[in-house]
Structure formats: structure tokens, C-alpha cells
């Protein structure tokens, strides 16, 4: 997926760079630009970018089919479909933005901003999605199964590193994951902050764990990473009910924007075809 993001991102940057002199002009001056016939929304280049972006946005629906249609359940792991769904949801709007030449108005503006809302809410939804414990193919685990996995992981850490209960408590304290809040807002902030804190504090955690526990430096990194994995799982189990509720309300917000976006997109495409605008 990283390669796909990189290649597509470079492709978009190329068109942004080569067309920047046109894009930055006021609307009334663009008509005199030498690339106007290619870069205007109905031009050869921008029209093609709009088609690509629209196809990407339409292709988002295949993820819903993969989840809900029984015949598609053998077509790859759900988490891979989700990753590709997110890729389309990020890159599709960027293609459409270039197609609009950074200028939208009228009914199309409603579709455009609905698309932006879908993309941004999709990023939020992805974050919430990964907070729900799942198996390797992306199927949600029950709370009991997640707790069993958590206990096995904790036992594995203690057994492989010969840690007694007090040493494991010390290790958890150094990781610094705490569960104190039950409100939606505080749960969400807690999830975000813990990820950020653990990312920036890891070098310090390595050093402090090495000082407090009789473990070689070569093994400290793996120990801390396993403990962080276990602590995050325990955190997700603790907040599971709240996370599931947040995810439910996210769907309530995300879907209407998507429906509005597709509806106006179809109207826009229909009018363009009816007026005789074609790519070539």
C-alpha cells in the first residue's frame, strides 16, 4: 500500500506542479492561460482527472459489497479491502480537487464538500475501527475472546522474560497506560494521546526499563514493544463499549454525507453528458 500511495501521490504532484501557474490565477484570468483548454474542468487533462477521481469514489462501494454480500466473502481479507477503501477515499478527492481547478460553486459545491466530509470522517472512522479488537482477517472479536488473547499475551511476556507479578506491574507503570474515564470525548482523547505519548516516549521507556529490570539491552526493545501491544489491547477492551458506540454514531454521520455526495455526483455527470461534454 505504501508504494501505491507513493506512486499515486507523485502522479498528483506532477499535475499540480505542471499546472500551478494556471491553478493560482484568478478565475477571470485563467481563460487567457495557454493551458486553459487542457486544464479547465472540461479540458482534456482536468476532465480525465475528474473521471479518475469519480471512478475512485464509486469504487469505494466495493468495500461495502465485500462486507455485506456473502458471495464476496472469500475475495481477500477484510482488512486489506479496508486499506484499499481508505486509499481510494483519500486519493479520489485529490483527483477531483485538481479536476475542479480549486473552484467549485452551485450544486457541485454541495457534492464537493460532502466528498471532503466523507474523506475526513473516513480518516476518523479508520482510527476508531482499529481500536476495536479484531482477528488477523479483520473480523471483530467478542470481549471474552479479546480478554483471552490479552491474558495469553501477558503470560507470554512474563514467561519469556522471567518477570514476576511485581516486575510486570513496574513495566506497565513505565508504559504509562491508564484507564480512568468513561465519557465519549475523554475516551477519544485518551486513545489519541496514548498513541502519541507512547510514540514519543519509547526511547525514554527503553532506558528506564533497562535500569529497573535485569534484562539485557538487546531484549529491551522487543519486551517494551510487546508490552505496549498488550497494554493497547487491554485499553481497547476496557473502552470497548464506548468505542463501539462512537463507531455507531460515526456511521450515522458518515453515511448521509456519502449518499449526498453520490447523488449530486450522478446529477453532475448526467448534466455533463447531456450537454455533450466528453473526454475526447
RADABEL-V553765 format. One record per run of one state. SS is the DSSP state (2 for helix, 1 for strand, 0 for the rest). FROM is the first residue (numbers start at 1). TO is the last residue. If there is no record, write none. Layout:
ss->SS from->FROM to->TO
ss->SS from->FROM to->TO
//
This chain:
ss->0 from->1 to->1
ss->2 from->2 to->18
ss->0 from->19 to->19
ss->2 from->20 to->23
ss->0 from->24 to->26
ss->2 from->27 to->30
ss->0 from->31 to->35
ss->2 from->36 to->39
ss->0 from->40 to->43
ss->2 from->44 to->59
ss->0 from->60 to->60
ss->2 from->61 to->68
ss->0 from->69 to->69
ss->2 from->70 to->72
ss->0 from->73 to->77
ss->2 from->78 to->100
ss->0 from->101 to->105
ss->2 from->106 to->131
ss->0 from->132 to->133
ss->1 from->134 to->134
ss->0 from->135 to->139
ss->1 from->140 to->140
ss->0 from->141 to->142
ss->2 from->143 to->160
ss->0 from->161 to->164
ss->2 from->165 to->175
ss->0 from->176 to->183
ss->2 from->184 to->212
ss->0 from->213 to->216
ss->2 from->217 to->238
ss->0 from->239 to->239
ss->2 from->240 to->274
ss->0 from->275 to->280
//
